[in-house]
C-alpha cells in the first residue's frame, strides 16, 4: 500500500517537543530541535487565546492571518471545536511564486484561498505525540496530508515542521516552513493529466459521465489503466464504445465508483463497498497486495479536488 504505517520510533523529535510543551504550556519551549533550522521568536502563547488570536499575537503569521480574513475563516477558526493548524510563517508565504499570494487574496479567488487554508487544518486537537505511527491525516478540506519522518526531520507533505504543540484554547498550532497545496484538479482532469488512462477517459466520455465525475462529490474511483483495458477480450472495448451499448458501458464504469473519499486503509478495514452501480465490490489483502474483486490495486490514495483515485490493473465487471 502506498501509505505504509510508520514504525513506533517515528516522530521522536516531535514527541520530545510535545513533552516539553505539555510541561511548560507555552510555545516558547516548542523548538523542534532540527539542526540548522531557523529558530523562530518565542510566541509566549497562552492557552486562553484561540488559534487566530495566538497567530495574531505571535507576529510571525501576518500573511496567514490576512489570508484567513480574506477567506472568511476567522469565525470558523475561533470556534469551540478543537482544530489543529499547520501554520506557514510569513517566510513560508514568501516562497510562493511571484504574484501567487496577491492572486489568492483577490476576492474572486476566495474559494481557492479557502480550500488551500482548509488543507492546513486537521479537525481535532492533534499534538505531536498523537501522530506517532501515522502516515497521513485527513484535513478539513477532505484531502489528506502526508506525514513523513527522516532522521529528526518531520514533514507535512513537503513542508518541514519547525515548531510543534503551540497550545491555544481551541486547538494546537504546528509551524511549517512552506505553504502546502491541495489538489485542484477533479477526478477526470487528474486522469487526463496522468496520461495512463486514455481508454478510461474515452469510455467516460462515451458513457456521458464526465459531468457526474466532475461534480463536487466526493467520490472514490478504482481506475483501470490502459493496460487493464487491453486485458479484455479482443473487440470488447470497441463494442462498449458504440452508442447502442451506452447503458452497458455506464453500468461497468459506475461499478468502479464508490461514494465518498474511501482511502486505502479505510477500504481494507471495510472489506467491501457499495458502488454507484448498486452492487458491492470486495476489497481484500493477500501476501501484502490489495485487491478490489480480482483486480490488484497498484497505486492508492491519489487525491483529487473531488475525491480519491486507486489505480487497478484490471477492469472489474458487475455480475449480470
Backbone torsions as a table, in degrees:
resi	resn	phi	psi	omega
1	UNK	NA	147.7	-174.8
2	UNK	-64.4	-38.8	-176.7
3	UNK	-100.7	87.8	179.6
4	UNK	-77.3	149.8	177.5
5	UNK	-74.6	128.9	-177.8
6	UNK	-75.3	145.2	-177.2
7	UNK	-64.2	165.5	-173.3
8	UNK	-65.6	-15.8	178.2
9	UNK	-82.2	-6.8	-176.6
10	UNK	-63.1	149.9	178.3
11	UNK	60.0	31.6	177.6
12	UNK	-60.2	-39.9	177.2
13	UNK	-59.8	-48.7	-178.3
14	UNK	-65.3	-37.6	179.9
15	UNK	-63.2	-40.4	178.6
16	UNK	-62.0	-43.2	179.1
17	UNK	-64.3	-38.1	179.2
18	UNK	-60.7	-42.9	-179.1
19	UNK	-61.8	-40.4	178.2
20	UNK	-62.8	-43.6	-178.4
21	UNK	-65.7	-37.7	179.8
22	UNK	-60.8	-39.1	-176.3
23	UNK	-76.4	-32.9	-174.6
24	UNK	-96.2	-28.1	-176.4
25	UNK	61.0	24.5	173.9
26	UNK	-130.5	156.8	-179.8
27	UNK	-77.8	-18.8	-174.8
28	UNK	-65.5	-19.7	179.9
29	UNK	-93.9	7.2	-170.5
30	UNK	-99.9	31.4	174.6
31	UNK	-63.7	136.5	-178.1
32	UNK	-69.7	-24.1	179.9
33	UNK	83.1	5.5	-179.3
34	UNK	-67.1	126.1	-178.1
35	UNK	-61.5	128.5	174.6
36	UNK	85.3	-9.4	-179.7
37	UNK	-76.1	149.4	-178.3
38	UNK	-66.6	132.5	179.2
39	UNK	-87.9	113.7	-178.9
40	UNK	-75.7	157.4	-179.1
41	UNK	-64.9	153.2	178.5
42	UNK	-64.9	129.9	-177.2
43	UNK	-85.9	-23.1	-177.3
44	UNK	50.6	37.8	-179.1
45	UNK	-69.4	135.7	178.4
46	UNK	-107.7	138.7	-176.5
47	UNK	-57.8	-20.0	-179.6
48	UNK	-75.6	-11.6	176.8
49	UNK	-90.1	141.5	179.0
50	UNK	-81.5	-177.5	-175.5
51	UNK	-58.0	-46.6	-178.3
52	UNK	-68.2	-45.0	179.7
53	UNK	-62.0	-38.2	179.1
54	UNK	-65.1	-43.5	179.3
55	UNK	-64.0	-39.5	178.7
56	UNK	-64.3	-45.0	-176.4
57	UNK	-70.1	-24.6	-176.7
58	UNK	-65.2	-39.0	-179.9
59	UNK	84.9	-5.2	-179.5
60	UNK	-108.9	5.6	-177.0
61	UNK	-126.8	35.9	-176.7
62	UNK	-62.3	-41.0	179.7
63	UNK	-67.4	-42.0	178.2
64	UNK	-61.0	-45.2	180.0
65	UNK	-62.7	-43.1	178.1
66	UNK	-61.0	-40.2	179.4
67	UNK	-67.1	-41.9	178.1
68	UNK	-60.0	-41.2	178.5
69	UNK	-66.3	-45.5	-179.2
70	UNK	-63.2	-31.5	-179.1
71	UNK	-85.3	-5.2	-179.7
72	UNK	71.1	33.6	-175.3
73	UNK	-107.9	5.2	-177.1
74	UNK	-58.6	-48.4	-178.5
75	UNK	-62.7	-42.6	-178.7
76	UNK	-63.0	-37.6	-178.7
77	UNK	-86.5	-1.1	178.7
78	UNK	-109.7	3.5	-176.0
79	UNK	-78.3	-173.0	-176.2
80	UNK	-83.1	-24.0	-177.7
81	UNK	-66.5	127.3	-179.1
82	UNK	-66.2	139.5	179.9
83	UNK	-140.9	159.2	174.4
84	UNK	-120.4	130.3	-177.8
85	UNK	-117.4	126.6	169.0
86	UNK	-89.9	102.7	-166.4
87	UNK	-99.1	114.1	175.4
88	UNK	-74.7	137.7	177.1
89	UNK	-74.3	172.1	174.3
90	UNK	-58.7	-38.5	178.4
91	UNK	-64.6	-32.4	177.9
92	UNK	-65.1	-44.2	178.0
93	UNK	-65.5	-32.3	179.2
94	UNK	-65.9	-18.6	179.0
95	UNK	-78.8	-12.9	179.4
96	UNK	-64.1	151.9	177.0
97	UNK	-53.9	147.2	-177.1
98	UNK	-55.0	131.1	177.8
99	UNK	90.1	-12.6	-176.5
100	UNK	-65.0	-48.2	-178.3
101	UNK	-62.3	-44.4	-179.9
102	UNK	-60.8	-40.0	178.4
103	UNK	-63.3	-44.3	-177.8
104	UNK	-66.0	-29.3	-178.1
105	UNK	-82.4	-6.2	175.8
106	UNK	-68.3	138.4	-177.4
107	UNK	-53.4	-35.2	-178.1
108	UNK	-70.2	-12.4	179.8
109	UNK	-107.8	21.2	-176.6
110	UNK	-58.2	-43.7	-177.4
111	UNK	-66.2	-38.1	177.2
112	UNK	-65.3	-44.8	178.3
113	UNK	-60.9	-42.7	179.9
114	UNK	-60.8	-43.0	-179.2
115	UNK	-64.8	-38.6	178.2
116	UNK	-64.6	-45.0	-179.4
117	UNK	-66.2	-40.7	179.4
118	UNK	-65.7	-22.8	175.9
119	UNK	-70.6	-15.3	177.6
120	UNK	-95.3	4.2	-175.4
121	UNK	-118.7	130.8	175.2
122	UNK	-115.0	126.2	177.7
123	UNK	-59.7	140.3	-179.7
124	UNK	94.4	158.1	179.7
125	UNK	-89.7	97.8	-174.2
126	UNK	-105.5	107.2	176.6
127	UNK	-82.0	164.9	-178.9
128	UNK	-56.0	-41.0	-178.3
129	UNK	-67.6	-21.5	-178.7
130	UNK	-73.6	-22.7	-175.5
131	UNK	-95.5	5.9	175.0
132	UNK	-59.4	127.8	-179.6
133	UNK	89.0	-4.7	178.9
134	UNK	-92.5	145.8	175.5
135	UNK	-107.0	-12.6	-177.6
136	UNK	-160.7	163.6	176.4
137	UNK	-143.4	137.9	179.1
138	UNK	-80.3	131.1	-176.9
139	UNK	-93.4	172.7	177.6
140	UNK	-66.3	-18.4	176.5
141	UNK	-77.4	-24.6	-176.7
142	UNK	112.7	-35.5	177.6
143	UNK	-73.7	161.2	-179.4
144	UNK	-99.4	149.5	167.4
145	UNK	-103.9	144.7	176.6
146	UNK	-85.6	142.1	176.8
147	UNK	-117.1	125.7	-178.6
148	UNK	-139.3	154.3	-179.7
149	UNK	-132.7	131.2	173.8
150	UNK	-137.2	112.1	-173.4
151	UNK	64.4	-126.3	178.4
152	UNK	-104.2	20.0	179.2
153	UNK	-105.8	125.3	177.2
154	UNK	-105.9	133.6	179.1
155	UNK	-125.9	143.9	170.2
156	UNK	-109.8	111.6	-165.0
157	UNK	52.3	-121.3	-179.4
158	UNK	-98.7	2.0	-177.4
159	UNK	-89.9	135.3	177.6
160	UNK	-84.0	137.6	176.3
161	UNK	-81.9	120.2	-178.4
162	UNK	-94.2	-36.1	178.6
163	UNK	-141.1	148.6	178.0
164	UNK	-124.5	158.6	169.1
165	UNK	55.9	51.3	167.0
166	UNK	-83.1	110.9	-171.4
167	UNK	-83.1	138.8	174.7
168	UNK	-132.6	175.6	-177.3
169	UNK	-71.7	-19.5	-179.1
170	UNK	-130.2	29.1	175.8
171	UNK	151.7	-162.6	-174.5
172	UNK	-132.7	143.5	176.1
173	UNK	-111.2	133.1	168.7
174	UNK	-116.6	129.1	-174.4
175	UNK	-88.7	132.4	179.9
176	UNK	-124.2	159.7	-169.8
177	UNK	-96.7	3.3	174.8
178	UNK	-156.8	161.6	177.8
179	UNK	-80.0	131.0	178.4
180	UNK	-99.1	144.5	-172.0
181	UNK	-117.1	131.0	174.9
182	UNK	-78.4	168.5	172.9
183	UNK	-70.5	135.7	177.9
184	UNK	-110.4	3.3	179.6
185	UNK	-102.8	139.0	-180.0
186	UNK	-78.2	-177.6	-176.0
187	UNK	-57.6	-46.3	-177.9
188	UNK	-66.9	-46.1	179.9
189	UNK	-62.0	-39.2	179.3
190	UNK	-64.7	-42.0	178.6
191	UNK	-64.7	-41.5	178.2
192	UNK	-62.0	-44.7	-177.4
193	UNK	-66.5	-32.7	-176.7
194	UNK	-63.4	-35.6	177.3
195	UNK	82.9	-3.1	-178.6
196	UNK	-113.8	13.5	-178.7
197	UNK	-127.0	36.2	-178.2
198	UNK	-59.4	-43.2	-179.5
199	UNK	-68.6	-41.4	178.8
200	UNK	-61.4	-45.1	-179.7
201	UNK	-63.8	-41.3	177.7
202	UNK	-62.0	-39.3	179.6
203	UNK	-67.7	-41.1	178.7
204	UNK	-61.7	-41.2	178.6
205	UNK	-66.1	-45.1	-179.1
206	UNK	-63.3	-31.0	-179.5
207	UNK	-84.4	-7.2	-179.1
208	UNK	72.0	31.7	-175.2
209	UNK	-106.2	4.6	-176.8
210	UNK	-58.2	-50.2	-178.3
211	UNK	-61.0	-40.5	-179.9
212	UNK	-64.2	-37.9	-178.0
213	UNK	-83.7	-5.5	175.8
214	UNK	-105.5	1.2	178.5
215	UNK	-69.8	173.3	-175.2
216	UNK	-60.6	-33.6	179.6
217	UNK	67.4	-137.2	4.9
218	UNK	-81.5	158.8	178.1
219	UNK	-135.3	161.7	173.7
220	UNK	-121.1	129.3	-177.5
221	UNK	-117.5	126.4	169.2
222	UNK	-89.9	102.8	-166.6
223	UNK	-100.0	112.8	176.8
224	UNK	-74.0	137.6	176.9
225	UNK	-75.2	172.3	174.8
226	UNK	-58.1	-39.1	178.9
227	UNK	-65.0	-32.3	178.0
228	UNK	-64.6	-42.6	178.4
229	UNK	-66.5	-31.2	179.3
230	UNK	-66.6	-18.6	179.0
231	UNK	-76.0	-16.3	179.8
232	UNK	-66.8	154.0	177.8
233	UNK	-53.6	146.1	-178.5
234	UNK	-51.6	132.2	176.9
235	UNK	89.1	-8.9	-176.0
236	UNK	-65.9	-47.8	-179.3
237	UNK	-62.0	-46.3	-179.6
238	UNK	-59.4	-40.2	178.9
239	UNK	-64.7	-44.2	-177.7
240	UNK	-67.3	-27.9	-178.0
241	UNK	-80.1	-5.9	178.1
242	UNK	-73.2	140.1	-177.6
243	UNK	-52.2	-36.6	-177.7
244	UNK	-69.6	-12.7	179.7
245	UNK	-108.4	19.6	-176.7
246	UNK	-58.2	-43.3	-178.1
247	UNK	-61.7	-40.8	178.5
248	UNK	-65.9	-39.5	178.6
249	UNK	-64.4	-42.7	177.2
250	UNK	-59.7	-42.5	-179.6
251	UNK	-60.9	-43.0	-179.2
252	UNK	-68.0	-46.4	-177.0
253	UNK	-66.1	-41.4	-179.7
254	UNK	-70.4	-17.3	174.0
255	UNK	-71.7	-13.1	178.1
256	UNK	-97.6	5.8	-174.1
257	UNK	-123.5	133.2	178.2
258	UNK	-121.7	142.9	178.6
259	UNK	-72.4	139.9	177.7
260	UNK	91.2	167.1	174.5
261	UNK	-87.8	102.5	-179.7
262	UNK	-107.1	97.3	179.5
263	UNK	-75.6	165.3	-170.6
264	UNK	-57.9	-42.7	-178.6
265	UNK	-63.9	-40.7	178.9
266	UNK	-69.5	-38.8	-179.9
267	UNK	-60.4	-45.8	179.7
268	UNK	-65.5	-38.5	178.6
269	UNK	-62.3	-40.9	-179.0
270	UNK	-69.7	-40.1	179.8
271	UNK	84.5	-21.4	176.3
272	UNK	-159.9	163.7	179.1
273	UNK	-151.4	142.1	177.9
274	UNK	-81.5	129.4	-179.0
275	UNK	-89.8	168.9	176.7
276	UNK	-68.7	-18.9	175.6
277	UNK	-71.4	-24.1	177.6
278	UNK	115.9	-25.2	179.3
279	UNK	-91.8	159.8	178.0
280	UNK	-87.9	151.1	167.8
281	UNK	-111.4	147.9	178.0
282	UNK	-93.9	134.6	178.9
283	UNK	-120.8	124.0	-172.7
284	UNK	-150.2	165.4	-178.8
285	UNK	-127.3	136.8	175.7
286	UNK	-145.1	128.5	179.1
287	UNK	53.6	39.2	177.0
288	UNK	79.9	2.8	179.1
289	UNK	-111.5	141.7	-179.5
290	UNK	-101.3	145.0	-177.8
291	UNK	-134.9	148.9	165.1
292	UNK	-116.2	117.8	-165.6
293	UNK	51.8	-121.0	-179.6
294	UNK	-103.3	5.2	180.0
295	UNK	-90.7	131.2	177.3
296	UNK	-77.9	136.2	175.7
297	UNK	-86.5	111.1	-172.6
298	UNK	-96.7	-21.0	173.2
299	UNK	-144.0	135.3	-177.0
300	UNK	-118.5	159.5	165.3
301	UNK	59.7	46.9	172.3
302	UNK	-84.1	107.3	-177.7
303	UNK	-71.8	141.2	170.8
304	UNK	-131.3	173.1	-177.4
305	UNK	-67.3	-23.5	-177.9
306	UNK	-125.7	20.2	177.2
307	UNK	164.2	-158.0	-177.4
308	UNK	-138.8	144.6	-179.6
309	UNK	-114.9	135.0	168.0
310	UNK	-115.6	127.4	-177.1
311	UNK	-87.9	131.8	-179.3
312	UNK	-123.1	157.9	-172.2
313	UNK	-97.6	2.7	178.6
314	UNK	-147.1	152.6	173.0
315	UNK	-79.3	131.1	178.8
316	UNK	-98.3	141.7	-173.7
317	UNK	-116.8	130.8	175.9
318	UNK	-68.5	153.0	177.9
319	UNK	-75.3	142.4	179.2
320	UNK	-70.0	NA	NA
